[in-house]
Amino acid sequence: MTRSTGAGSGTAVVDVPGSGPMVRVENLHRSYGSGAAAVHALRGVSFEVPRGELVALKGRSGSGKTTLLNLVGGLDTADEGRVSVDGTDLAGLGESGLLELRRDRIGFVFQSFGLIPILSAAENVGVPMRLRKADPREREERVGLLLSLVGLADHAAQRPGELSGGQQQRVAIARALANRPSLLIADEPTGQLDAETGLAVMELLRAVVRAEGLTALVATHDAQLLGLADRVLELADGEIVRE
């Protein structure tokens, strides 16, 4: 559902939260540097991600995948164009609004895992809930549920250094789900894993999208993993060249 706002000759169409596409990207441009040395990372990218879909971003290194994910996740700002997530136009949010969006409505999974070495798997998963000052009992129950969901209930007390790469990425996925986000953003989540482990992690992402009712936007260059997506968007030189 959408509603119209504005007066006079201009009318803006605004998504109502909880309806419409989870992600809407319109004419997105992003460049770094200036003049002849400028790098045009994105050149007029537009697409939508319906709720409940897992959409994969395909493209070689430098095609614009990470830049696009950073813009959708509110980690960077576009030079031109519009990004809305769950009906919220990111351009209308200040830094505190973007922080709240990233904390409460978007989960991030990165290639490098990003776990805190001195914390156990359970403590790592619980970090986002501590930042939100969630009730300790609620936090413990949610952590236990998520570790079971990713198949690591028996590894809750182990630290990242005691886990394999695939297990660490599973902990990172559980952590990304801690605050019940609407959108999961994953940037090359299998990039540091062997083919068999990477496929298992991608299958897990597919499963948690279904189990948690999530929408997911996943960047990957692995052709084997693309078949698990509902839809694939291919980027080249900052443009979508195939869908």
Backbone torsions as a table, in degrees:
resi	resn	phi	psi	omega
1	MET	NA	141.3	177.1
2	THR	-126.9	163.0	172.6
3	ARG	-134.1	152.9	179.9
4	SER	-100.8	141.1	177.0
5	THR	-131.8	167.1	175.9
6	GLY	108.6	168.4	-178.2
7	ALA	-137.9	170.1	178.5
8	GLY	69.8	-142.6	-175.9
9	SER	-82.0	-15.9	-176.9
10	GLY	-100.4	132.9	176.9
11	THR	-131.7	124.4	179.4
12	ALA	-101.0	137.8	176.4
13	VAL	-99.2	122.3	-175.1
14	VAL	-118.5	131.4	176.1
15	ASP	-69.8	141.2	171.3
16	VAL	-87.0	126.7	-179.2
17	PRO	-52.5	137.8	-179.2
18	GLY	92.0	-2.0	178.2
19	SER	-137.9	172.1	-179.5
20	GLY	70.3	-174.1	179.7
21	PRO	-66.6	151.2	176.1
22	MET	-68.8	-39.9	179.2
23	VAL	-126.0	131.8	173.1
24	ARG	-129.3	121.1	179.6
25	VAL	-118.1	127.3	-176.6
26	GLU	-128.9	117.1	171.0
27	ASN	50.1	52.4	-173.5
28	LEU	-83.7	128.4	176.5
29	HIS	-125.5	139.3	174.6
30	ARG	-151.1	124.9	178.0
31	SER	-125.3	154.3	175.9
32	TYR	-124.2	135.8	-176.3
33	GLY	84.4	-173.6	-177.8
34	SER	-146.9	164.0	177.8
35	GLY	65.3	-147.1	-176.8
36	ALA	-67.0	-21.2	-178.3
37	ALA	-89.4	-0.2	-176.7
38	ALA	-63.6	140.5	175.4
39	VAL	-107.9	118.4	-178.2
40	HIS	-92.4	93.5	-174.4
41	ALA	-72.4	-37.3	177.9
42	LEU	-133.4	139.0	-176.1
43	ARG	-131.6	83.4	173.4
44	GLY	71.7	44.6	-178.2
45	VAL	-80.7	132.6	176.7
46	SER	-138.8	135.3	174.5
47	PHE	-171.7	168.9	175.2
48	GLU	-130.3	150.1	174.7
49	VAL	-120.7	109.6	177.8
50	PRO	-64.0	156.6	178.3
51	ARG	-63.5	137.8	176.4
52	GLY	85.9	0.9	-180.0
53	GLU	-95.3	150.8	168.4
54	LEU	-106.9	111.1	-178.6
55	VAL	-109.3	128.3	179.6
56	ALA	-99.2	140.2	172.3
57	LEU	-103.0	120.5	-178.6
58	LYS	-110.7	145.0	176.9
59	GLY	162.3	154.6	178.4
60	ARG	-68.7	166.5	174.6
61	SER	-57.7	131.7	-178.4
62	GLY	90.4	3.6	-178.2
63	SER	-79.5	-15.7	178.6
64	GLY	114.5	4.2	-175.5
65	LYS	-61.3	-51.6	-176.9
66	THR	-65.5	-40.8	176.9
67	THR	-58.2	-44.2	-179.8
68	LEU	-63.0	-45.2	178.7
69	LEU	-62.4	-39.5	179.1
70	ASN	-63.7	-36.6	178.7
71	LEU	-71.2	-43.2	178.9
72	VAL	-64.9	-36.1	-179.4
73	GLY	-83.7	2.7	178.5
74	GLY	72.9	20.9	178.1
75	LEU	-92.0	-11.2	-178.9
76	ASP	-147.0	166.1	-177.3
77	THR	-120.2	134.7	-178.9
78	ALA	-74.9	152.6	172.3
79	ASP	-76.1	-32.1	-177.4
80	GLU	-156.8	148.6	177.7
81	GLY	106.1	-178.1	-173.1
82	ARG	-134.5	140.1	172.3
83	VAL	-126.1	128.7	172.4
84	SER	-126.3	140.7	179.0
85	VAL	-125.7	121.4	-179.9
86	ASP	53.3	41.1	177.0
87	GLY	82.9	-0.3	-178.9
88	THR	-103.6	122.8	176.7
89	ASP	-77.5	117.3	-175.5
90	LEU	-64.5	-27.2	-179.4
91	ALA	-65.7	-22.2	-179.2
92	GLY	-87.6	0.7	-178.4
93	LEU	-100.8	137.1	170.4
94	GLY	-80.8	-174.0	-177.9
95	GLU	-61.8	-39.6	179.5
96	SER	-67.1	-36.4	177.7
97	GLY	-67.0	-39.9	177.4
98	LEU	-66.6	-38.8	177.9
99	LEU	-61.7	-43.4	178.6
100	GLU	-64.9	-40.4	177.9
101	LEU	-60.5	-47.6	-179.0
102	ARG	-66.6	-33.6	-178.0
103	ARG	-74.2	-42.2	-168.5
104	ASP	-104.0	-23.1	-169.8
105	ARG	-125.3	-9.1	-179.8
106	ILE	-129.4	132.4	172.9
107	GLY	-108.1	139.8	-176.7
108	PHE	-117.3	135.8	172.7
109	VAL	-127.0	125.9	-176.0
110	PHE	-114.9	162.9	179.9
111	GLN	-61.2	-33.8	-172.2
112	SER	-88.7	7.7	179.7
113	PHE	71.2	-57.2	175.7
114	GLY	70.1	28.4	178.9
115	LEU	-81.3	155.1	178.6
116	ILE	-86.6	115.7	-169.8
117	PRO	-58.8	-34.6	-173.7
118	ILE	-84.5	-5.3	-179.8
119	LEU	-99.6	150.7	175.1
120	SER	-71.9	170.6	177.2
121	ALA	-57.9	-45.5	-180.0
122	ALA	-62.9	-42.3	-179.4
123	GLU	-66.2	-38.0	176.8
124	ASN	-62.0	-44.0	-179.9
125	VAL	-63.6	-34.7	-176.9
126	GLY	-79.9	-10.0	-176.1
127	VAL	-54.6	-49.6	-178.9
128	PRO	-59.9	-32.3	179.4
129	MET	-74.5	-32.0	174.1
130	ARG	-64.7	-41.5	179.3
131	LEU	-63.7	-30.5	178.6
132	ARG	-86.4	-2.2	-179.3
133	LYS	59.3	43.2	177.7
134	ALA	-68.8	153.7	177.0
135	ASP	-58.8	132.8	-176.6
136	PRO	-55.0	-40.0	179.5
137	ARG	-65.8	-42.6	176.8
138	GLU	-60.8	-40.9	-179.0
139	ARG	-63.7	-46.4	-179.2
140	GLU	-62.1	-41.5	179.8
141	GLU	-65.4	-43.2	-179.1
142	ARG	-66.2	-42.9	178.9
143	VAL	-60.3	-46.1	179.3
144	GLY	-61.4	-41.8	178.8
145	LEU	-62.7	-44.0	-176.7
146	LEU	-70.1	-39.9	177.6
147	LEU	-64.2	-35.2	175.2
148	SER	-67.3	-39.8	-178.9
149	LEU	-60.7	-38.1	-178.3
150	VAL	-95.1	8.8	174.2
151	GLY	77.8	26.8	-176.5
152	LEU	-125.3	26.2	-178.9
153	ALA	-57.8	-31.1	-178.1
154	ASP	-85.6	0.3	-177.5
155	HIS	-117.7	17.9	-173.6
156	ALA	-58.6	-34.8	-174.8
157	ALA	-88.4	-5.9	-177.1
158	GLN	-82.6	147.2	177.5
159	ARG	-88.3	161.2	-177.3
160	PRO	-51.5	-39.7	-178.6
161	GLY	-65.1	-15.3	179.7
162	GLU	-97.1	2.4	-177.4
163	LEU	-113.2	153.4	174.8
164	SER	-72.6	169.5	178.7
165	GLY	-59.2	-43.2	179.4
166	GLY	-64.2	-38.7	178.2
167	GLN	-67.5	-39.1	177.9
168	GLN	-62.6	-39.9	179.4
169	GLN	-68.4	-32.3	175.7
170	ARG	-65.1	-39.4	175.3
171	VAL	-62.4	-42.3	179.7
172	ALA	-62.6	-37.6	177.5
173	ILE	-66.1	-44.6	177.7
174	ALA	-59.9	-42.8	178.0
175	ARG	-60.9	-40.4	-179.7
176	ALA	-63.5	-24.5	-178.5
177	LEU	-92.5	-3.3	-169.4
178	ALA	-55.8	-44.4	-175.9
179	ASN	-94.1	22.6	177.5
180	ARG	52.6	58.6	-178.5
181	PRO	-69.2	159.6	173.8
182	SER	-86.5	-28.8	-175.2
183	LEU	-127.6	133.1	174.9
184	LEU	-111.1	125.4	178.2
185	ILE	-113.8	124.1	-178.3
186	ALA	-128.1	122.6	-178.6
187	ASP	-106.1	105.2	-178.8
188	GLU	47.8	55.2	-174.4
189	PRO	-65.6	-14.9	179.7
190	THR	-110.0	10.7	-173.4
191	GLY	-62.0	-28.1	-178.6
192	GLN	-102.2	11.8	-175.1
193	LEU	-113.3	154.6	174.5
194	ASP	-70.3	168.4	-171.7
195	ALA	-59.1	-44.9	-176.8
196	GLU	-66.6	-44.0	179.8
197	THR	-68.2	-39.0	178.7
198	GLY	-61.2	-41.3	178.2
199	LEU	-64.6	-39.8	178.6
200	ALA	-63.8	-39.8	179.0
201	VAL	-67.4	-40.7	178.9
202	MET	-66.2	-38.3	176.1
203	GLU	-64.1	-35.5	176.1
204	LEU	-64.6	-44.1	177.5
205	LEU	-58.3	-43.7	177.3
206	ARG	-57.4	-42.7	-177.7
207	ALA	-69.2	-41.2	-177.3
208	VAL	-72.9	-28.6	173.8
209	VAL	-59.1	-43.4	177.9
210	ARG	-69.4	-47.3	-174.0
211	ALA	-67.3	-36.6	-175.7
212	GLU	-98.6	-1.6	-179.1
213	GLY	66.4	36.8	-174.9
214	LEU	-90.7	164.4	162.9
215	THR	-110.2	140.4	-176.8
216	ALA	-133.4	140.5	174.7
217	LEU	-123.6	113.1	-170.5
218	VAL	-124.2	124.5	175.0
219	ALA	-92.8	129.2	177.1
220	THR	-153.9	148.9	174.8
221	HIS	-105.6	0.5	-175.0
222	ASP	-86.0	110.9	-176.1
223	ALA	-61.4	-31.6	-178.9
224	GLN	-64.3	-30.9	-176.1
225	LEU	-83.7	-19.7	-176.0
226	LEU	-64.8	-27.7	-178.8
227	GLY	-66.5	-15.0	179.1
228	LEU	-86.2	-7.5	-178.9
229	ALA	-85.8	152.9	173.2
230	ASP	-71.6	-31.7	-176.9
231	ARG	-153.3	149.9	179.6
232	VAL	-124.5	129.3	173.4
233	LEU	-110.1	122.9	-179.6
234	GLU	-100.6	128.1	178.6
235	LEU	-108.4	143.9	172.5
236	ALA	-148.5	128.1	178.8
237	ASP	51.4	40.5	174.2
238	GLY	79.4	12.4	-179.3
239	GLU	-130.9	149.8	171.6
240	ILE	-80.0	118.7	-175.1
241	VAL	-106.6	-14.2	179.5
242	ARG	-158.8	144.4	175.4
243	GLU	-133.9	NA	NA
